[in-house]
Amino acid sequence: MTGVKRNSAQRDKDRARIARAKPNCGICGGPIDYSLRWPDPGCFVVDHIVPLARGGADNLSNKQAAHNIPCNSKKRARDYAPIIRRSGALK
């Protein structure tokens, strides 16, 4: 993440905007319980779709909601997570 300057005020605004919409996890597709707080494994975190370490932008269009664990922690600085995305088609 060398050379990427992050704006914490903008980060907080983006996080609040994503949380207001309450989307499903952008990594696994499952619902997120937005009442859970850090460090709960299922809590809401913001994930960079294209990781900053791989040249991704630190802006809203490159951010998505994710579960803390296992989704975001398994994805780390990769472009994808080794998780099977749940489509809901097999309910």
Secondary structure as the mmCIF struct_conf table of DSSP 4:
data_model
#
loop_
_struct_conf.conf_type_id
_struct_conf.id
_struct_conf.beg_label_comp_id
_struct_conf.beg_label_asym_id
_struct_conf.beg_label_seq_id
_struct_conf.end_label_comp_id
_struct_conf.end_label_asym_id
_struct_conf.end_label_seq_id
TURN_TY1_P TURN_TY1_P1 THR A 2 GLY A 3
HELX_RH_AL_P HELX_RH_AL_P1 SER A 8 ALA A 21
HELX_LH_PP_P HELX_LH_PP_P1 PRO A 23 CYS A 25
TURN_TY1_P TURN_TY1_P2 GLY A 26 CYS A 28
TURN_TY1_P TURN_TY1_P3 TYR A 34 SER A 35
TURN_TY1_P TURN_TY1_P4 TRP A 38 PRO A 39
TURN_TY1_P TURN_TY1_P5 PRO A 41 GLY A 42
BEND BEND1 CYS A 43 CYS A 43
STRN STRN1 PHE A 44 HIS A 48
BEND BEND2 ILE A 49 VAL A 50
HELX_RH_3T_P HELX_RH_3T_P1 LEU A 52 ARG A 54
TURN_TY1_P TURN_TY1_P6 GLY A 55 GLY A 55
BEND BEND3 ASP A 58 ASN A 59
HELX_RH_3T_P HELX_RH_3T_P2 LEU A 60 ASN A 62
STRN STRN2 LYS A 63 HIS A 67
HELX_RH_PI_P HELX_RH_PI_P1 ASN A 68 ASN A 72
HELX_RH_AL_P HELX_RH_AL_P2 SER A 73 LYS A 75
TURN_TY1_P TURN_TY1_P7 ARG A 76 ALA A 77
BEND BEND4 ARG A 78 TYR A 80
BEND BEND5 PRO A 82 ILE A 83
HELX_LH_PP_P HELX_LH_PP_P2 ILE A 84 ARG A 86
BEND BEND6 GLY A 88 GLY A 88
TURN_TY1_P TURN_TY1_P8 ALA A 89 LEU A 90
#
